[in-house]
Amino acid sequence: MTVMKEISEKRKRQCAKFVELSKKVVRDAFDKFGPEGIGITWTGGKDSGLTLWIIKMVCEEAKIPIPRTMIIGEGDEFEEIETFVGKMTKEWNVPLEWRRNEDVLKAANHTLNAPVKVEQLNERNQAELMRIGFMEDEFPFEAESYAGNHLMKTVVFNQWLEEYNLKAAVQGLRWDEHVSRFDDEYFEFKEAGHLIPEHTRIRPILHFTEKDLWDSYAAFGIPYCVLYEQGYRSLGAKTTTSKESDIPAWEQDLENTEERALRRQDKEEAMSRLRMLGYM
Amino acid sequence: MKNVILITIDCCRQDVFKCYGSQFELTPFMDSLENKCTTFTKAHSVGPYTKAAFPGLLASSYSMEYGWKDNCAKEWVLVSEVLSKNDIATAGFHSNPYLSGYFGWNRGWFVFMDSMKDKVTPEYPYLKGDIINKRVEKWIKFHAGSSNYKPFFLWVHYMDIHEPYVPKQEFLDADDPSLQLNEEQMFDLYKNVLLKRDTSNPETVLLLKKLYQAHAKETDRYVEQLFGILRELELQDDTVVIITSDHGDEFGEHGSLSHDSTMYSELVHVPLMVYEPDREGSNICSSLVSTVDVPPTIAKLFGVNPSENWKGQPLLPVEEYRIGGVFGEAPEKKGDKPPETIQEVHYYREGDLKMIYHEKKDSWELYDIAKDPGESRNIVADSGDAERMKEQILPRFQRSNR
């Protein structure tokens, strides 16, 4: 389904300019790294969805297939996302792979909130926890916990880069999407680190605001997941994503309300700073 | 319509500035703005620490107006919310966790950078002013260059004066032998003296103050940098800048250090200067004013109606400012431990008299600030004004419970 909303011709032209700028970033990326050297991250959400749609356009124009694409299976997905992704993969001919941290899933017995004992994990996962300074013996199996997030997402991402020897990864991030995103560049080089392969992150849609994004969906008839119609503004793991409203995302007051629901990582960051300031 | 920048400097005492009496030349750049500034010599904060002070600075309210909350109370109407609803671009750049998005202070901002994802160190558990300025510069360039340009309200908060006072050599007085300390020694002072609020050695307290002053010099540099950014982007003639702080810091004036919940002038007297590019000649205003007046001032500069929830009034033009008393309040706090139950502290100042109430000790203190600026002689038992002053505070005590 597509966003039902009136978009003026002027606004449509403006959105087309934003899309054109993103396409340029994508073409630059293909020039720099070659389509073989690039991987696309997809979440089924609105941001990576717009990014993928733009990449698809560039590929059609260049008559090349879409580069390899990956979705992270956190073990806590919305069924609606799975359905939507399945459908779009076929329609757009996306070479998609679902990737998961099987070791963690096994240790948690595929049960949400189950405690995962660090000593049961494989060497790579244990080394990763040490790298981020996680000192405890166990953590709850949910992607929004500090340790959980790192293992279920970051490690899976790094391992994917290593397996296919990817030089660059595409992400659907936007400047106005979250606090402190504003520093991000279209191309950000990440040095090789312990357990992290050297790679460049590419963010073709940085300059889209949330409103620009939804107006583009409406103007160009881009498909999206039905959950946004039900009031969700931002989709993370199913059990920790909440919605403040029941009206479609694009009808909500985008400029004056918060997009991303508070996540546990935000709390840990704030608390850690308070401790350092000597307050706790 | 001009842009407005609100610069808030954490922990900045009033007496850091020459125009407020400093002999130390700590802030040469900010002092140089004097001829285009309205300087409020009797500006007060609504609270003695950040969390209690910012409800005034950004929401024209008080920290316990709706009951003390961990988060930014939903009843507070932030100046960013009012402005963004009126088509003004709003952006905030800071690194104080109490004001982070996690605690709900990101309402109404087009861009809100609370820096919580940045890596910091124990010596500088915040972002330094030059990093903040880099981000500000990027945003202003992006915004000013966009086809979507609207007048902007920018809030920048500098944390460089905040403890643990570990200033770089270049800001320390090279001639002072007591300041030949390395980073580790300065950090030890923070851990062993400041965190313990230990004022037993006056020389150590003086040393801490000198380290503090070095940071003030550093901050002056960052404000200068910010003005430089405006100049380069040719915005200096189009931007009003308000410079103030949330509270000061103690150096043994009343037996303590850092900033807890006493309401003495070393904490609640704050600098407040309004720089206007079109102003000719300095304007010194000695009316009693409060940081609760900052949001209405900003709204008025943009020609926008204030929120009905706001408790303050516009500072400018000074001739129209209705002079009255000023209030401040906060839960009692000591050192680094959060209180288990809320016990309130209040102050009320009217003219030269200031009344302070501590629920914890059930104590009343009354000072004549003109005759006793150090607030050392409590005249509550002798003064004929005591009852009248108490009557101002009593209705505010536990008012959210009613």
Interface residues (C-beta under 8 A of the other chain):
Chain A: W175 D176 V179 S180 F182 D183 E255 N256 T257 E258 L262 D266 K267 E269 A270 M271 R273 L274 M276 L277 G278 Y279 M280
Chain B: E81 S84 K85 S95 P97 Y98 S100 G101 Y102 F103 N106 R107 G108 F110 V111 F112 M113 D114 S115 M116 K117 D118 V120 P122 P125 Y126 R135 K138 W139 H162 E163 P164 Y190 L195 D336 P338
